[in-house]
Amino acid sequence: MARLLTLIVALLASALVAFPAVAQQEVEIIPLQHRFPDEVIPQLRPFVESGGVLQGANNQLILRASRRNRDEIKRLLASLDRPLRRLVIQVSRERQESSVRQDAGASGTVVLGDGTVKLTEPRRLSGGASVSLGSAGSASRLTGSAADVRASRSERSVQTVQVVEGGQAFIQVGQSIPIPLTQVVVGPAGTVVSQSMVWQDLGQGFYAEPRVAGDRVTLEISPQASRPGAYGPGSAQVERLSTTVSGRLGEWIQVGGSGQESSGRERVNASVSARDSRDGGAIWLKVDELP
């Protein structure tokens, strides 16, 4: 009996100790200035005391906790509820194309003791120079020609988009090209041929998601570009890149690049032709903070 009374007294004492602690919890409504509740609650909830409640509604936080814990939560909130930094992202694409064509050939007539040899140039060279050899009293005459043609082309495009830190941005500029489509369906009733039109979107753009810490920015970016291909309607030359880069605000960062080379040699009769071409490009980006 004495042991039972001791147990009851202990339970009552613990209840009396716990009740004041629960009674000290009060409800406070905290307005948010710059962030939404779902942005800050996941970061604040681990710091709410046992038995406390933190909820959000109408750009406000509803907190039930002791005064000490409420003050702690408000101090943490002050470092989170700040204006989002406004950013402007620039993506620059640079492309260089160069080609070299070298042709050399000879044509004419050479009279030998036992016959005549004729050299015929397969095509007339353009953009070069020619030299003829022969004499007034001779039927032999040779003409040699050579051409060295070089061409280069460069282009640069810049796209700009504004976004807040932690936000997502997407921009694409281009054109939609109509492509005729023919469908042939063979069925029990015969063959049905239908004509329609589909549209192919070609252009360039990028998707980006920046995160800022101090004067450094980390950017998840996926630039892409497409242009008509060389294999007829519907073909396209496509460039895609997906990466994460980091750098300082206001500095150009090279994201990537591409390049290809091709060469060819041809010899026909007394003519020789050589062609070389290069095509390369680079992608740069810069992130600036707006006031």
C-alpha positions as CSV (number, residue, x, y, z in Angstrom):
1,M,0.0,0.0,0.0
2,A,2.8,2.4,0.9
3,R,4.5,1.6,-2.4
4,L,1.3,2.4,-4.3
5,L,0.9,5.7,-2.6
6,T,4.5,6.6,-3.4
7,L,3.9,5.8,-7.1
8,I,0.8,8.0,-7.2
9,V,2.6,10.9,-5.5
10,A,5.4,10.6,-8.1
11,L,3.0,10.7,-11.0
12,L,1.2,13.7,-9.6
13,A,4.5,15.5,-9.1
14,S,5.6,14.9,-12.6
15,A,2.3,16.1,-14.0
16,L,2.6,19.3,-12.0
17,V,6.0,19.9,-13.3
18,A,5.0,19.2,-16.9
19,F,1.8,21.3,-16.8
20,P,3.5,24.7,-16.3
21,A,5.8,24.0,-19.2
22,V,2.8,23.3,-21.5
23,A,1.0,26.3,-20.1
24,Q,3.9,28.6,-21.1
25,Q,3.3,27.8,-24.8
26,E,1.5,30.6,-26.6
27,V,0.4,31.2,-30.2
28,E,2.0,34.0,-32.2
29,I,1.4,35.1,-35.8
30,I,4.5,36.2,-37.6
31,P,4.1,38.0,-40.9
32,L,6.5,37.3,-43.7
33,Q,8.0,40.2,-45.7
34,H,9.8,38.6,-48.7
35,R,9.4,34.8,-48.7
36,F,6.5,32.3,-48.8
37,P,5.7,30.0,-45.9
38,D,6.7,26.8,-47.8
39,E,10.1,28.4,-48.4
40,V,11.0,28.9,-44.8
41,I,9.0,26.3,-42.8
42,P,11.2,23.3,-43.8
43,Q,14.3,25.2,-42.5
44,L,12.6,26.4,-39.3
45,R,10.7,23.2,-38.3
46,P,13.8,21.3,-36.9
47,F,14.2,24.1,-34.3
48,V,10.7,24.1,-33.0
49,E,10.6,22.7,-29.4
50,S,8.9,19.4,-28.5
51,G,5.1,20.0,-28.4
52,G,5.4,23.2,-30.5
53,V,3.5,23.7,-33.7
54,L,4.6,25.7,-36.8
55,Q,2.3,26.2,-39.7
56,G,1.9,28.7,-42.6
57,A,-1.1,30.5,-44.1
58,N,-1.7,33.7,-46.1
59,N,2.0,34.7,-46.1
60,Q,2.2,34.3,-42.3
61,L,3.7,31.8,-39.9
62,I,1.5,30.5,-37.0
63,L,3.8,29.4,-34.2
64,R,2.8,27.8,-30.9
65,A,5.8,27.6,-28.6
66,S,7.3,29.0,-25.4
67,R,8.5,32.6,-25.4
68,R,12.2,31.5,-25.5
69,N,11.6,29.2,-28.5
70,R,9.5,31.8,-30.3
71,D,12.4,34.3,-29.9
72,E,14.8,31.8,-31.3
73,I,12.6,31.0,-34.3
74,K,12.2,34.7,-35.1
75,R,16.0,35.2,-35.0
76,L,16.4,32.4,-37.5
77,L,13.6,33.8,-39.6
78,A,15.2,37.2,-39.8
79,S,18.1,35.6,-41.7
80,L,15.8,33.7,-44.1
81,D,13.0,36.2,-44.8
82,R,15.1,38.5,-46.9
83,P,14.5,39.9,-50.5
84,L,15.4,37.6,-53.3
85,R,18.4,38.8,-55.4
86,R,17.5,39.7,-58.9
87,L,19.8,38.4,-61.5
88,V,20.3,38.8,-65.3
89,I,21.8,35.9,-67.2
90,Q,23.6,36.4,-70.5
91,V,24.5,33.5,-72.8
92,S,26.8,34.2,-75.7
93,R,27.4,31.9,-78.7
94,E,30.4,32.3,-80.9
95,R,30.9,30.4,-84.2
96,Q,33.7,30.4,-86.7
97,E,33.7,28.7,-90.1
98,S,36.7,28.6,-92.4
99,S,37.4,26.8,-95.7
100,V,40.3,26.5,-98.1
101,R,40.1,25.3,-101.6
102,Q,43.3,24.7,-103.7
103,D,43.1,23.7,-107.3
104,A,45.8,23.1,-109.9
105,G,45.6,21.8,-113.4
106,A,47.1,21.8,-116.9
107,S,45.6,21.6,-120.4
108,G,46.9,22.0,-123.9
109,T,48.5,20.1,-126.8
110,V,52.0,18.6,-127.0
111,V,53.2,17.6,-130.5
112,L,55.7,14.7,-130.3
113,G,57.6,13.0,-133.1
114,D,55.1,10.2,-133.4
115,G,51.9,11.9,-132.5
116,T,50.0,14.5,-130.6
117,V,49.1,14.4,-126.8
118,K,46.2,16.5,-125.6
119,L,45.7,17.4,-122.0
120,T,42.1,18.4,-121.1
121,E,41.3,20.2,-117.9
122,P,38.1,18.6,-116.4
123,R,36.8,22.0,-115.4
124,R,37.6,25.6,-115.6
125,L,39.2,27.0,-112.4
126,S,37.8,30.2,-110.9
127,G,39.5,32.6,-108.7
128,G,43.0,31.7,-109.7
129,A,45.7,32.5,-112.2
130,S,46.9,30.8,-115.4
131,V,50.2,30.6,-117.3
132,S,50.5,29.6,-121.0
133,L,53.7,28.2,-122.6
134,G,54.3,27.9,-126.3
135,S,56.1,29.4,-129.3
136,A,55.0,31.0,-132.5
137,G,56.4,28.3,-134.7
138,S,55.2,25.3,-132.7
139,A,51.9,23.6,-132.5
140,S,52.6,22.7,-128.9
141,R,51.0,24.8,-126.2
142,L,50.4,24.2,-122.5
143,T,48.3,26.2,-120.1
144,G,48.7,25.8,-116.4
145,S,46.3,27.3,-113.9
146,A,46.1,27.4,-110.1
147,A,43.5,28.7,-107.6
148,D,43.8,29.2,-103.9
149,V,40.5,30.4,-102.4
150,R,40.0,31.0,-98.7
151,A,36.8,32.0,-96.9
152,S,35.9,32.6,-93.3
153,R,32.8,33.5,-91.5
154,S,32.1,34.3,-87.9
155,E,28.9,35.1,-86.0
156,R,28.0,35.9,-82.4
157,S,24.6,36.0,-80.7
158,V,23.7,37.0,-77.1
159,Q,20.5,36.1,-75.3
160,T,19.5,37.7,-72.0
161,V,16.9,36.8,-69.4
162,Q,16.1,38.0,-65.9
163,V,15.4,35.6,-63.0
164,V,15.5,35.7,-59.2
165,E,18.0,33.5,-57.3
166,G,16.7,30.0,-56.9
167,G,14.2,30.5,-59.8
168,Q,14.1,28.9,-63.1
169,A,14.5,30.7,-66.5
170,F,13.9,29.5,-70.0
171,I,14.2,31.5,-73.3
172,Q,14.2,30.3,-76.9
173,V,14.2,32.4,-80.1
174,G,13.9,30.9,-83.6
175,Q,11.4,30.0,-86.2
176,S,8.9,27.3,-87.1
177,I,9.5,25.7,-90.5
178,P,6.7,23.9,-92.3
179,I,7.5,20.4,-93.4
180,P,5.2,18.4,-95.8
181,L,4.2,15.0,-94.5
182,T,2.8,12.2,-96.6
183,Q,1.2,9.2,-94.9
184,V,0.3,6.0,-96.7
185,V,-2.1,3.6,-95.0
186,V,-2.8,0.2,-96.5
187,G,-6.1,-1.4,-95.4
188,P,-8.8,-3.8,-96.5
189,A,-10.4,-1.0,-98.5
190,G,-7.3,-0.2,-100.3
191,T,-4.5,2.3,-100.0
192,V,-5.2,5.7,-98.6
193,V,-2.7,8.5,-99.1
194,S,-3.0,11.7,-97.0
195,Q,-1.1,14.9,-97.1
196,S,-0.5,17.1,-94.1
197,M,1.9,19.6,-92.7
198,V,4.0,19.5,-89.6
199,W,6.1,22.3,-88.0
200,Q,9.7,22.0,-86.9
201,D,11.0,24.5,-84.4
202,L,14.5,25.7,-85.0
203,G,16.4,28.3,-83.1
204,Q,18.5,28.7,-80.0
205,G,17.8,29.1,-76.3
206,F,18.7,27.9,-72.8
207,Y,17.2,26.7,-69.5
208,A,19.0,28.0,-66.3
209,E,18.6,27.8,-62.6
210,P,21.0,30.0,-60.6
211,R,22.0,29.8,-56.9
212,V,23.9,32.6,-55.3
213,A,26.2,32.6,-52.2
214,G,28.0,35.9,-51.6
215,D,29.6,37.0,-54.9
216,R,29.6,33.5,-56.4
217,V,26.9,31.9,-58.5
218,T,26.3,28.2,-59.2
219,L,24.3,27.7,-62.4
220,E,22.6,24.6,-63.8
221,I,22.3,25.4,-67.5
222,S,21.2,23.6,-70.6
223,P,21.8,25.7,-73.8
224,Q,20.6,24.3,-77.1
225,A,20.7,25.4,-80.7
226,S,19.3,24.0,-84.0
227,R,19.4,25.0,-87.6
228,P,18.4,23.5,-90.9
229,G,20.4,20.5,-91.9
230,A,22.0,19.5,-95.2
231,Y,19.9,16.4,-95.8
232,G,16.7,17.8,-97.1
233,P,13.5,19.0,-95.5
234,G,13.1,17.8,-91.9
235,S,16.8,17.4,-91.2
236,A,18.4,19.6,-88.6
237,Q,21.8,20.3,-87.1
238,V,21.4,20.3,-83.4
239,E,23.7,21.3,-80.5
240,R,22.8,20.5,-76.9
241,L,24.7,20.9,-73.6
242,S,23.7,20.3,-70.0
243,T,26.1,21.2,-67.2
244,T,26.6,22.9,-63.8
245,V,29.2,25.7,-63.6
246,S,30.3,28.0,-60.9
247,G,32.0,31.4,-61.0
248,R,31.9,35.0,-59.8
249,L,29.1,37.4,-60.5
250,G,29.9,39.7,-63.4
251,E,32.5,37.3,-65.0
252,W,32.2,35.5,-68.3
253,I,32.4,31.7,-67.8
254,Q,33.1,29.3,-70.7
255,V,30.4,26.6,-70.6
256,G,31.6,24.5,-73.5
257,G,32.4,24.3,-77.2
258,S,32.3,22.2,-80.3
259,G,34.3,21.8,-83.5
260,Q,34.7,19.6,-86.6
261,E,37.1,19.4,-89.4
262,S,36.9,17.9,-92.9
263,S,39.3,17.5,-95.8
264,G,39.3,16.0,-99.2
265,R,41.7,15.3,-102.1
266,E,40.8,14.7,-105.8
267,R,43.0,14.0,-108.8
268,V,41.6,13.9,-112.4
269,N,43.9,13.7,-115.4
270,A,46.3,16.5,-115.0
271,S,44.3,18.4,-112.3
272,V,44.6,18.2,-108.5
273,S,42.0,19.6,-106.1
274,A,42.2,19.8,-102.3
275,R,39.6,21.1,-99.8
276,D,39.8,21.7,-96.1
277,S,37.1,23.1,-93.8
278,R,36.8,23.9,-90.1
279,D,33.7,24.7,-88.1
280,G,33.9,25.5,-84.4
281,G,32.1,27.4,-81.7
282,A,32.0,28.2,-78.0
283,I,29.3,29.0,-75.4
284,W,29.9,31.6,-72.7
285,L,27.7,32.9,-69.9
286,K,27.7,35.7,-67.4
287,V,25.4,36.4,-64.4
288,D,25.0,39.9,-63.1
289,E,23.0,41.1,-60.0
290,L,20.5,43.8,-60.6
291,P,20.0,46.6,-58.1
